[in-house]
Amino acid sequence: MVPIRVLFLCTHNSARSQIAEALLRLDGGADFEAHSAGTEVTRVNPFAVRALAEVGIDWSDATSKSLARFVGQPFDQVITVCDRARQACPVSPGAARQLHWGLDDPSEVEGTDEEKLAAFRRTVAQVRHRLGPFIAEAREAVRGARDPSPG
C-alpha cells in the first residue's frame, strides 16, 4: 500500500507541527508518511523533544524545516496547526485535502521549566486526541477508494 502523505504546517516548525509529525509516525505506522514544516525556520523546541521522549519518541535529531522544501510535492493531507500558518498559506499547492487544527502555542507559556513542559504535554495530548479520528478516517477513505462497493 502506498502511504498516505501528510504535511503538518506551522509558523516555526519548532513545537506543534513537530509533535504532530512525530505522533503520526508512531500512531499511524506504515500507513502514513508524515512530514512537518514551517513558514519560517528556527529550531526544534527542547521542551517538545522532552515531551515526546515521555511518550517513547526519540526526537532529539529532528530539525526545523522550511515549507519551501516541500513545494511541488503532492500530499494527501496538509494540516495547519496554527492560525498564522493558515493565514500565510490559505491554500497549499499539492494538497488533495487541507485541514486546520488551531492549537495553542506551548512555546508562548512563561514560567518555570515544569510549567513550560506541562504546556508541551498538553499539546501532545491535544494532538493525540485529534490524530485518533484523523487516522481512522484517512485509513477508511483509502480503503473505500481502493475497494469500492458495487452500486
C-alpha positions in Angstrom: 0.0 0.0 0.0 1.2 3.5 -0.8 1.4 5.5 2.4 -0.9 8.5 3.0 1.3 11.6 2.7 0.6 14.2 5.4 2.3 17.6 5.9 1.8 19.5 9.2 2.4 23.2 8.8 3.1 25.8 11.5 4.9 29.1 11.7 8.3 28.0 13.1 8.2 24.2 12.8 9.5 24.1 16.4 6.7 22.6 18.5 3.2 21.8 17.4 4.0 20.6 13.9 7.0 18.7 15.1 4.8 17.0 17.8 2.2 16.1 15.2 4.7 14.7 12.8 6.3 12.5 15.5 3.0 11.3 16.8 1.6 10.4 13.4 4.8 8.5 12.6 4.3 6.5 15.8 0.5 6.1 15.9 -0.1 5.9 12.1 2.7 3.4 11.4 3.4 2.4 7.8 0.1 3.6 6.5 1.3 7.2 6.8 4.3 9.2 5.6 4.4 12.2 8.0 6.3 15.5 7.5 6.3 18.9 9.1 7.4 22.3 8.0 7.3 26.0 8.9 6.7 29.2 7.1 9.9 30.3 9.0 12.7 28.0 10.1 14.0 28.2 13.7 15.0 25.2 15.9 13.0 22.4 17.5 12.0 23.4 20.9 13.8 21.3 23.6 10.5 21.1 25.6 8.9 19.4 22.5 11.8 16.9 22.5 11.3 16.2 26.2 7.5 15.8 26.0 7.9 13.4 23.1 10.5 11.4 25.0 7.9 10.9 27.7 5.7 9.1 25.3 8.5 7.0 23.9 9.6 9.0 20.9 13.3 10.0 20.5 13.0 13.3 18.6 16.5 14.6 19.5 17.8 14.6 16.0 14.8 16.5 14.5 15.4 19.8 12.7 13.2 22.7 11.8 12.3 22.5 8.1 11.1 25.2 5.7 7.8 24.9 3.7 9.9 25.7 0.6 11.5 22.2 0.9 8.1 20.6 0.1 6.7 23.0 -2.6 5.7 21.0 -5.6 5.4 17.7 -3.7 1.9 16.0 -3.6 0.3 15.5 -0.2 -2.9 13.7 0.6 -3.4 16.0 3.6 -1.9 19.3 4.6 -2.8 20.3 8.2 -2.1 23.7 9.6 -1.7 23.6 13.3 -1.6 27.4 14.0 -3.6 30.3 12.8 -0.6 32.3 11.5 0.4 29.4 9.2 -3.2 29.1 8.0 -3.2 32.8 7.1 0.2 32.6 5.4 -0.8 29.6 3.4 -4.6 29.7 2.9 -4.2 27.2 0.0 -1.4 24.6 0.0 -0.3 23.7 -3.5 -0.1 19.9 -3.9 -2.7 19.2 -1.2 -5.5 16.9 -2.0 -7.2 18.0 1.2 -6.4 20.8 3.7 -7.4 20.8 7.3 -6.8 23.3 10.2 -6.3 22.3 13.8 -6.0 25.6 15.8 -3.7 24.5 18.6 -2.4 26.9 21.3 1.4 27.5 21.1 3.1 25.8 24.1 6.2 27.9 23.3 4.4 31.0 24.5 3.9 29.7 28.0 6.0 31.5 30.6 7.0 30.3 34.0 9.2 27.5 35.4 10.6 24.7 33.3 8.0 22.4 34.8 5.2 24.8 33.8 6.6 25.1 30.3 6.9 21.3 30.0 3.3 20.9 31.2 2.2 23.1 28.3 4.0 20.8 25.8 2.5 17.7 27.5 -1.0 19.3 26.9 -0.1 19.8 23.3 0.9 16.1 22.9 -2.4 15.1 24.5 -4.4 17.5 22.2 -2.6 16.3 19.1 -3.2 12.6 20.0 -6.8 13.4 20.6 -7.2 14.8 17.1 -5.0 12.1 15.5 -7.1 9.2 16.6 -10.1 10.1 14.5 -7.9 11.5 11.7 -6.0 8.2 11.3 -9.2 6.2 11.3 -10.9 8.4 8.7 -7.9 8.6 6.4 -7.5 4.8 6.5 -11.2 4.3 5.8 -11.0 6.8 2.9 -8.1 4.9 1.3 -10.0 1.5 1.8 -13.1 3.0 0.2 -11.1 4.4 -2.8 -9.4 1.1 -3.4 -12.3 -1.3 -2.8 -15.5 0.5 -3.9 -18.7 -1.3 -3.2 -20.8 -2.3 -6.2 -23.6 0.1 -6.8 
